[in-house]
Amino acid sequence: MAGDTAQSWVVPEDPLHLEFEYVQRICETLDATVLARPADERLRIVHLGGGGLTIPRYVAARRPRTAQVVCEPDADLVEDVRRLIPLPRHSGIKVRTVDGRAGLEAMPPDYHDALILDAFDGARVPPALATAEFLAEVAARRRPNAVFVANVTDRAPFGWARRFVAGVRAVHRSLIISAETPVWKGRRFGNLVVVASNGPLPATELSRTAARAAFPYRFLAGREVVDWIGDAEPFTDADAQASPVPRRGTWFS
């Protein structure tokens, strides 16, 4: 929990069990992209934001020996996770107690095959992880056809999310956005999953998979994304903003 906001759900004995819908969308994206690569290809996945390490545990179970780096600044949280739900031996997951921006900037170029941004300060995405400068750092460290996946939160008319996605689009050629229909229609605050790459993305495959979910997500791709962004300008370090505050007791799923 982060205050009244639930942010992680872990089943240690079954790391493939994913409770939250947005986590299912993220893992489906990884399955359809980097985890689908040949088994002998060595992968490195970076996670900015750790929580209970739900997604790193999933990756380790789906594709053992994947090198994973998690940047999580909350030292108390990291200690609690290690004590209460420890990682299995030889998981390949390294947890660094550092904030996502600093952790990313310490990484060399041509470093990651996938970067997952799922970082919250309480219930808000930190402003430093939403700017054009940060997203340029992400692009500078990607390998060919690397995938960037971000979980962010907002409510209609999505003023904050549009600016974030405008920054993502500036440094990636392919882009998909998905959310549950009630979120798109403005009925409630919720998660938006942003997927980007310099190579092609399996938008049709991901959309069909999500349509079979208990709470289906609707996808925007191609021209729909451009129209949705509209005239929104990317955040910069000079005018960075944290994502909006959800209503009390919001369950991110």
RAHU-V771009 format. One record per pair of residues at least 4 apart in sequence whose ideal C-beta (glycine too) atoms are under 8 Angstrom apart, sorted by the first residue. I is the first residue (numbers start at 1). J is the second residue. D is the distance in whole Angstrom. If there is no record, write none. Layout:
[[I	J	D] [I	J	D]]
This chain:
[[1	5	7] [1	6	6] [1	7	7] [2	7	5] [2	120	6] [2	122	5] [2	123	5] [3	122	6] [3	123	6] [4	248	6] [4	249	5] [4	250	7] [5	120	8] [5	122	7] [5	123	4] [5	246	6] [5	249	8] [5	250	6] [5	251	7] [5	252	6] [6	251	5] [6	252	6] [6	253	8] [7	51	6] [7	120	6] [7	123	8] [7	252	6] [8	51	4] [8	52	4] [8	54	6] [9	18	8] [9	19	4] [9	20	6] [9	23	8] [9	52	7] [9	54	7] [10	15	8] [10	52	4] [10	53	7] [10	54	5] [10	57	7] [10	85	5] [11	15	7] [11	17	4] [11	19	8] [12	57	8] [12	85	5] [15	54	8] [15	57	4] [15	58	5] [15	60	7] [15	61	4] [16	58	6] [16	61	6] [16	62	7] [18	23	5] [18	24	5] [18	27	6] [18	54	7] [18	58	7] [19	23	7] [19	253	7] [20	24	7] [20	54	8] [20	252	7] [20	253	4] [21	25	7] [21	180	7] [21	191	7] [21	213	6] [21	214	7] [21	215	5] [21	217	7] [21	253	5] [22	26	7] [22	151	5] [22	191	4] [22	193	6] [22	252	7] [22	253	7] [23	27	6] [23	54	6] [23	55	6] [24	28	6] [24	213	6] [25	29	7] [25	178	6] [25	193	5] [25	206	8] [25	210	6] [25	217	6] [26	30	7] [26	55	6] [26	116	6] [26	118	7] [26	149	5] [26	151	7] [26	193	6] [27	31	6] [27	55	6] [27	58	5] [27	59	8] [27	62	8] [28	32	6] [28	206	6] [28	209	5] [28	210	7] [29	33	6] [29	147	7] [29	149	5] [29	193	8] [29	195	5] [29	206	6] [30	34	6] [30	35	5] [30	45	8] [30	55	8] [30	58	8] [30	59	7] [30	62	8] [30	114	6] [30	116	8] [30	147	7] [30	149	7] [31	35	5] [31	36	7] [31	62	7] [32	36	6] [32	202	5] [32	205	5] [32	206	6] [32	209	8] [33	114	7] [33	147	5] [33	197	7] [33	201	7] [33	202	7] [34	43	6] [34	45	7] [34	113	5] [34	114	5] [34	146	8] [34	147	6] [35	43	8] [35	59	7] [35	62	6] [35	63	5] [37	41	5] [37	43	7] [37	113	8] [39	63	8] [42	65	8] [42	67	7] [43	63	7] [43	66	5] [43	67	7] [43	113	5] [43	114	8] [44	66	8] [44	67	4] [44	68	7] [44	69	7] [44	111	7] [44	112	5] [44	113	6] [44	143	8] [45	56	8] [45	59	6] [45	66	6] [45	67	7] [45	68	5] [45	69	8] [45	112	7] [45	113	6] [45	114	5] [45	115	7] [45	116	7] [46	68	8] [46	69	5] [46	70	8] [46	71	7] [46	104	7] [46	107	7] [46	111	7] [46	112	5] [46	114	7] [46	115	5] [46	116	7] [46	141	8] [47	55	6] [47	56	6] [47	68	7] [47	69	7] [47	70	4] [47	71	7] [47	115	8] [47	116	5] [47	118	7] [48	71	5] [48	100	3] [48	103	7] [48	104	7] [48	115	7] [48	116	7] [48	117	5] [48	118	7] [48	119	5] [48	129	7] [49	71	7] [49	72	6] [49	100	6] [49	116	8] [49	117	7] [49	118	4] [49	119	3] [49	120	7] [50	56	8] [50	70	5] [50	71	7] [50	72	3] [50	74	8] [50	77	7] [50	78	7] [50	81	7] [50	95	6] [51	72	8] [51	77	8] [51	118	7] [52	81	6] [52	85	6] [53	57	5] [53	70	7] [53	81	6] [53	85	8] [53	87	7] [53	93	7] [53	95	7] [54	58	7] [55	59	6] [55	116	6] [55	118	7] [56	60	6] [56	68	5] [56	70	6] [56	91	8] [56	93	5] [57	61	6] [57	87	7] [57	91	8] [57	93	8] [58	62	6] [59	63	6] [59	66	5] [59	68	6] [60	64	6] [60	66	7] [60	68	7] [60	87	8] [60	88	7] [60	91	5] [60	92	6] [60	93	6] [64	92	7] [65	92	6] [66	92	6] [67	92	6] [67	94	8] [68	91	8] [68	92	6] [68	93	5] [68	94	7] [69	94	5] [69	96	7] [69	103	8] [69	107	8] [70	93	6] [70	94	7] [70	95	5] [70	96	7] [71	96	5] [71	98	5] [71	99	7] [71	100	5] [71	102	8] [71	103	3] [71	104	7] [72	77	7] [72	78	5] [72	95	6] [72	96	7] [72	97	7] [72	98	8] [73	97	7] [73	98	6] [73	99	4] [73	100	8] [74	78	6] [74	97	8] [75	79	6] [75	97	5] [76	80	6] [77	81	6] [78	82	6] [78	95	6] [78	97	6] [79	83	6] [80	84	6] [81	85	6] [81	86	8] [82	86	6] [82	87	8] [82	95	8] [87	91	5] [87	93	6] [96	103	6] [98	102	5] [98	103	4] [98	106	8] [99	103	7] [99	126	8] [99	128	8] [100	104	6] [100	117	7] [100	119	5] [100	126	8] [100	128	8] [100	129	5] [101	105	6] [101	126	8] [101	128	5] [101	129	6] [101	134	6] [101	137	8] [102	106	7] [103	107	7] [104	115	8] [104	134	8] [104	137	5] [104	138	7] [104	141	7] [105	137	6] [107	111	5] [107	112	7] [107	141	5] [108	141	7] [109	140	6] [109	141	6] [110	141	7] [110	142	8] [110	143	6] [111	141	4] [111	142	8] [111	143	7] [112	141	6] [112	142	6] [112	143	6] [112	146	6] [113	142	8] [113	143	5] [113	145	8] [113	146	5] [113	147	7] [114	146	6] [114	147	5] [114	148	8] [114	149	7] [115	138	6] [115	141	8] [115	142	7] [115	146	7] [115	147	8] [115	148	5] [115	149	7] [116	149	5] [116	150	8] [116	151	8] [117	129	6] [117	148	7] [117	149	7] [117	150	4] [117	151	7] [117	152	8] [118	150	8] [118	151	5] [119	125	7] [119	126	6] [119	129	6] [120	124	6] [120	125	6] [120	126	8] [121	125	8] [121	126	5] [121	242	7] [123	153	8] [123	245	6] [123	246	5] [123	250	7] [123	252	8] [124	153	8] [124	242	4] [124	243	5] [124	244	7] [124	245	6] [125	129	6] [125	130	6] [125	152	5] [125	153	7] [125	164	8] [125	242	6] [125	243	4] [126	130	8] [126	242	6] [127	131	7] [127	235	7] [127	240	4] [127	241	5] [127	242	5] [128	134	6] [128	237	7] [128	240	6] [129	134	6] [130	134	7] [130	152	8] [130	160	8] [130	163	8] [130	164	5] [130	167	7] [130	235	5] [130	240	6] [130	241	7] [130	242	8] [130	243	7] [131	135	7] [131	167	7] [131	234	7] [131	235	5] [131	236	6] [131	237	5] [131	240	5] [132	136	6] [132	167	5] [132	170	6] [132	234	4] [132	235	7] [132	236	5] [133	137	7] [133	236	7] [133	237	5] [134	138	7] [134	237	8] [135	139	7] [135	167	5] [135	168	6] [135	170	7] [135	171	5] [135	234	8] [136	140	6] [136	171	6] [137	141	7] [138	142	7] [138	148	6] [138	171	7] [139	171	4] [139	172	7] [139	198	8] [142	146	4] [142	148	7] [142	198	7] [144	198	7] [144	199	7] [145	197	6] [145	198	7] [145	199	4] [146	197	7] [146	198	7] [147	195	7] [147	196	7] [147	197	5] [147	201	8] [148	168	7] [148	172	7] [148	194	8] [148	195	7] [148	196	5] [148	197	7] [149	193	7] [149	194	7] [149	195	5] [149	196	8] [150	164	8] [150	168	7] [150	193	7] [150	194	4] [151	191	6] [151	192	8] [151	193	6] [151	194	8] [152	160	8] [152	161	6] [152	164	6] [152	191	7] [152	192	5] [152	194	7] [152	243	6] [153	189	7] [153	190	7] [153	191	6] [153	192	7] [153	243	6] [153	244	7] [153	246	6] [153	252	7] [154	158	5] [154	159	8] [154	160	5] [154	161	4] [154	189	7] [154	192	6] [154	243	6] [154	244	6] [155	183	8] [155	186	7] [155	188	7] [155	189	4] [155	190	7] [155	244	6] [155	246	8] [156	183	8] [156	184	7] [156	185	7] [156	186	3] [157	186	7] [158	162	5] [158	192	8] [158	228	8] [159	163	7] [159	232	8] [160	164	6] [160	241	6] [160	243	5] [160	244	6] [161	165	6] [161	192	5] [161	243	8] [162	166	6] [162	228	7] [162	229	5] [162	230	7] [162	232	4] [163	167	7] [163	232	5] [163	233	6] [163	234	6] [163	235	5] [164	168	7] [164	194	7] [164	234	8] [164	235	7] [164	243	8] [165	169	6] [165	175	7] [165	177	6] [165	194	6] [165	225	7] [165	228	8] [165	229	6] [165	232	8] [166	170	7] [166	229	5] [166	232	5] [166	233	6] [166	234	5] [167	171	8] [167	234	3] [167	235	6] [168	172	6] [168	175	6] [168	194	6] [168	196	5] [169	175	5] [169	196	7] [169	225	7] [169	226	8] [169	229	7] [170	234	6] [172	196	4] [172	197	6] [172	198	6] [173	197	7] [173	198	5] [173	199	8] [174	196	6] [174	197	5] [174	198	7] [174	199	7] [174	200	6] [174	201	4] [175	194	7] [175	195	7] [175	196	5] [175	201	8] [175	221	7] [175	225	5] [176	194	8] [176	195	4] [176	196	8] [176	201	6] [176	203	5] [176	206	7] [176	219	6] [176	220	7] [176	221	5] [176	225	7] [177	192	6] [177	193	7] [177	194	5] [177	195	8] [177	219	7] [177	220	5] [177	221	8] [177	225	6] [177	228	7] [178	192	7] [178	193	5] [178	195	8] [178	206	8] [178	207	8] [178	210	6] [178	217	4] [178	218	7] [178	219	5] [178	220	7] [179	183	4] [179	184	5] [179	190	6] [179	191	7] [179	192	5] [179	193	7] [179	217	6] [179	218	7] [180	184	7] [180	190	6] [180	191	8] [180	215	6] [180	216	7] [180	217	6] [180	218	7] [181	185	6] [181	216	7] [181	217	8] [181	218	5] [182	187	4] [182	188	5] [182	190	7] [183	187	7] [183	188	6] [183	189	7] [183	190	4] [183	191	7] [183	192	7] [184	218	6] [189	244	7] [189	246	5] [189	247	6] [189	250	6] [190	252	7] [191	252	6] [191	253	7] [193	217	7] [195	201	6] [195	206	8] [196	201	8] [197	201	5] [201	206	8] [201	221	8] [202	206	6] [203	207	6] [203	219	6] [203	221	4] [203	222	8] [204	208	6] [205	209	6] [206	210	6] [206	219	7] [207	211	6] [207	219	4] [207	221	8] [208	212	7] [209	213	8] [210	216	6] [210	217	4] [210	219	7] [211	216	5] [211	217	8] [212	216	8] [213	217	7] [215	253	8] [220	224	4] [220	225	5] [220	228	6] [221	225	6] [222	226	8] [223	227	6] [224	228	6] [225	229	6] [235	239	6] [235	240	5] [235	241	6] [236	240	7] [246	250	4] [246	252	8]]
